[in-house]
C-alpha cells in the first residue's frame, strides 16, 4: 500500500516540476562581473537551488565538525 502512495507522490512531483519547467523556458539575461549570458529561467532557478544546497550542506558539515571536535 505505501509503495503505491510513494509512486503516486513521485508522479505528482514529476508533473509539477515538468509544468514549472515548461512555464519558465523564456530566456533571461544573467550578468556576473564582466561575464554575461542569456539562459532560460529554469536553469537559473535550478542552479541557484543547487548552489544553495551545496552552501548549506558545507556550512552544516563545518558546524558539525566544529562541535564534534570540542
C-alpha positions in Angstrom: 0.0 0.0 0.0 2.7 2.5 0.9 4.6 1.7 -2.3 1.5 2.9 -4.3 1.4 6.1 -2.3 5.1 6.7 -2.8 4.8 6.1 -6.5 1.7 8.4 -6.8 3.5 11.2 -4.9 6.6 10.8 -7.2 4.4 11.0 -10.3 2.7 14.1 -8.9 6.0 15.7 -8.1 7.4 15.0 -11.6 4.3 16.5 -13.1 4.5 19.7 -11.0 8.2 20.1 -11.8 7.6 19.5 -15.5 4.8 22.1 -15.6 7.1 24.6 -13.8 10.0 23.9 -16.2 7.7 24.4 -19.3 6.3 27.7 -17.9 9.8 29.1 -17.3 11.6 28.4 -20.6 11.9 32.1 -21.6 15.5 33.4 -21.6 16.8 35.8 -19.0 20.0 37.9 -19.1 22.4 36.9 -16.2 25.4 39.1 -15.5 28.2 38.5 -13.1 31.1 40.9 -13.0 32.2 41.1 -16.7 30.5 37.8 -17.7 27.1 37.9 -19.2 24.8 35.1 -20.6 21.3 34.6 -21.8 19.9 31.4 -20.4 16.5 30.0 -19.5 14.9 30.9 -16.2 14.6 27.3 -15.1 18.4 26.8 -15.4 18.9 29.9 -13.2 16.4 28.6 -10.7 17.9 25.1 -10.6 21.4 26.4 -10.4 20.6 28.7 -7.6 18.9 25.9 -5.7 21.9 23.5 -6.2 24.3 26.2 -5.1 22.2 26.9 -2.0 22.1 23.2 -1.2 25.9 22.9 -1.5 26.5 26.0 0.6 24.0 25.0 3.3 25.4 21.4 3.3 29.0 22.7 3.5 28.1 25.0 6.4 26.3 22.2 8.2 29.3 19.9 7.7 31.6 22.6 9.2 29.4 23.3 12.2 29.0 19.5 12.9 32.8 19.1 12.6 33.4 22.1 15.0 31.0 20.8 17.7 32.3 17.2 17.4 35.9 18.4 17.8 35.2 20.1 21.1 
